[in-house]
């Protein structure tokens, strides 16, 4: 079975082209916000795996305004691609963790920038409120607004182990709060977190499919420098079961068959900078090479997204 993008799964780039009739580039922004498990309101140290430098671009500096960061990002991408439209991607840390008027001001500043047609806002399930949802819903009347929650795991024992400082019940409550408000809802999930069996990882697909999400980002656990997990990996490596690339491809192909077929898959893997990555080492394989292998594996095995979804 093939989806509208011609692949055995619902791919994000095809979805965006269908929605907007062109390519849309995300411009990552760093607002300088923190997280409740960093500033002491819920915990300290942040998530054990987190080093924001692994996904913050060079142009996104929090001391710069939203407008300056958008300008720098668009200059950067204009060298790679022809003129296009953009999403302002509030990515680093927790981007609803501030007073509502400050949030509104930043979001409106982004939407006022030429050729920015929407917002993508990454946050935590415990950092949303009815007031913030209503404010985003108002913006969604005239713009594309995507709200992405870091789910990471559907198991409370894992969430506790990685210092998320929220439960899966809070995750479900956040989606319920944001449902049917004109927002595109996304989920972020990490596979191979410490202590999770293959069966438990595959069950994430079943549990995630029950949530009212439009998109999902999946990636493998990576141990990166300057994190609590880097220390744990050095001192107690038996905590971790990190896949080689072939095992991960097998895991993903099975995972996808259990996923609700209408969910748009934004990504399967992540690629941390080489100078920060400790493990797993996939011998320089690039994102696109892994994705190509996943697609081929699905086709070879006559599998597709949702084949075994119930």
N, C-alpha and C positions, 0 to 999 in steps of 0.2 A: 504494500500500500504506500502511496506517495501523497504528501500534503500539497497545498497550493504552491509552495516554493519548490516543488519537485524533489524534496528530500523525504526520508522516512520518519521525519519528525517536523513539528511546527517551528521553523527557524525564524529568528528575530529580524534579520535583515530583509527577508521577503515580506514579513508582516509590516515593517516600516514603509517599504516601497508601496505596498497595497494601500496603506493608510494615507500616505502623503505624496504618492506618485513621484518620489525622488529619494535619494539618500539623505539621511539626517544624521549629523555628527553630534555626539555628546561632548560638551566642553566641561571638564571637571573643575569644580570650584572648591576652595578650602575656606570655610567661614571662620575658622579659629575656635569653633565651639568645642566643648569637651563631652564627656559622657557621665552618667550618674554612677557608673562603676569605676570611675577614675577620680572624680572630685570629692568622694567621701560621702555623698548623699545616700548611696547604696553600698558602695564598696570602694576599694582602692586598687590601682594597678591595671585596671582595664581587663579586657578578655585576654586569656593567657596566650593566645596565638597572635595577638594584634601588634603590628608595627605599621602605622599608617604610611610610612615611606615606601611600602611595597606597592601601593597603588595610587599615591599622590603624584601627579605629573610635575615636572620641573617648573612649569609656568604658574602653578596654583599656590601662591603664597598668601597666608591669611592676613599679612600686613597690607596687602593690596585690596582695593575695593572690588566688589563684584564686577563692576564695569571694566576695571583695569584687567582683571583676570580673564574676563570674556574676550577682551581685545587681544590679549597675549595669546589665548588659546586659538582664536580664529586666525590670527596671523600664522601661528604654527601649522594649523591644518590646511590653510589655503595654499601652502607650499606643496601639500601632498595630494589635494583633491581640488576639482573645479568648484566654482561658486555653488553654495548649497545653503540649506537651512540648518538650524542648530537647536539642540536641547541644552539648557543650563542644568548641569548635573551637580547638585549639592551632595558631594560624595563623602568627604572625610569626616570621621566621627559621627555625632548624632545631630542631624540637621533640623530637628524640631525642638531641640533642647535649649530654648531661649524664650524670653517674653514674646507674646504673640505679635505685638506691634513691631518689634525688631524683625521678626520673621517676615511679616507682611511687607515691610520696607525692602528687605533683601530680595524677596521673590518678585516684587513689582519692579525693582531696579533691573533684575535679570530680564524680565519680560519686555521691558522698554527698549532693550538693546536691539538694533536692526538685525533681522533675520533669525532672531530667537523665537521659536514657535511654541515652546513648552518647557516645562520643568520636570526634572527627575530628582526626587528627594529621598535620600537614604536615611533611615532612622531606626530606632529600637521600638519594640512593641509597647514598652512601658513609658514611652516619651511622647504619647499622643493624647489628645483630649478632644471632647466634642467641639470646643471652641476652635481648635486648630483645624479639625476636619471641616467645619463649616466655612472657615476662611478659605481653605484649599478648594472646597466645593464651589465657592463663588468664583475663584480664579478659573476653575474648570469649565465655567459657562462659556468662556471665550478662548481658552487655551487648552492644550494637552497637558495634563498634570498626572504624573506617575508617582505613587507613594510606595516605596520599597521598605519592607521590614526585614531586619536581620533575624531570621528564624533560627538558623544554624543547626538545630537539632530538635526533634520532637520528644526527646527524652529528658525529663527533669534532672535525672542524675548526671547526665552529660552537661546540661546547662550549668549545673552547680559546679561540676568539675572544672569547667573552663571559665568560671567566674563571670557568667553572663548577668547574674543577679536578677533574673526574671524567670518565670515558669512558662511552660507551653500553654497553660490555661490563659495566661496574660496575652500570649500571642494570638490565641483564638479570639479573645475579647477585643483586641485591637482591630482585627479584620472585621469583626462584626460591627464595630463602631464606624468603620470607614466604608462599609459595604453600601452599594446603591446611592452613592453620593456624586456620581459622575467622574470618579477617580479611577485611573488604571492602577490596579494593585499588584505589587510584585513581592516575591519572596527570595531570600538568599539562604542557601543551604551549603554546609561543608560536609563532605563525605570522608569517612575514615577518622573521625574524631576518637580520642582515646577511649578504649573500653567497649566500643560498639561492635557487635557481631555483624556478619554479612546479612543475616536475616533482619536484624534491627535496622540496618542501613536501608535495605530494600523497603522496609515498612514505612520509612520516611516518605516514600513516594505515595503510598496509600493514604497516609495522614495528611500530607501536604495537598493532595488532590481534593480533600474535603473542604479546604479553605477557598474563599471566593477570590482566587488570584487569577490574574490575566497572564502574568509572566513569572518565570523562575530563572534564577542564576544558580548554577551548581558549580562547585569546584572541589578539587582534591585538597586534603589537609597538606599545608606546607609549613615546615619548621623554618622560621626566619630568625635572623640575628636580632639581639636587643629585645627579646620577649621572654616572658616567664616560661613559655613552652621550650625555648631554646635551652634553658637551664634544666628543665625536667628531662629533656631528651638526652642531655649529657649525663645526668645523674641517674636516671631510671629509664633507659631506652626500652625496657620491656613493657612500659606503659603503652607503646605505640605499635600500630600495625600499618605501616605505610606501604602502599601498593607500588609495584613496578608498573610501567606504562601499560603493558599488555593486560595485567590483572585489572587495572583500573578501567580499561576499555571494555573488558568483559562485564565488570560491575555496572558501568554506565548503560551498556546495551540492555542489561536485565532491568535496571532501574527505570529506563525510559518506557519499557513495555507495561509497567504498572502505573504510569503517570496518566492523569486525565488527558484525553487526546486534544482538547482545545487549548491547553496551556501553551503559551509561547515560550520556547526555550532560548534564553538570551546567551547562555554560555554553558559549557561542560567543564571547562578547566580554567585555571589561572596560572599565570607565569610571573613569578616574583623575579625582581632583578637578581642577576647572577651573584653580585657582590653581597647580597643579603641572604640568599637561599642556603640553608644547611642541608635539608632533605625534603622529599626524595629527589635524587638526581636522575633525571630521565635523559641523560647524555645529550643535552642540547636540543632535544626535540621541541619544535615550536608549536604554539597553540594550533595553528592551521593544520599541521601534520597530524596531531592527535585527533582533531575534529574529523579530518578526512578518513582516518582509520576507523573512527566510531561509525561514520556513515557507511563505510564499506562493510564493517562487521555486521551492522544491522541488515544490510541488503543480503549479504552472504547467508545469514541465518534465517532469512525471511521473517524479520522482526520489524516492528514499527511502534511508534509512540502510541500507547494505549491498547496494544494488542491484547494484554491480559488485564486491562482495567475493568473493575467491577463496580 
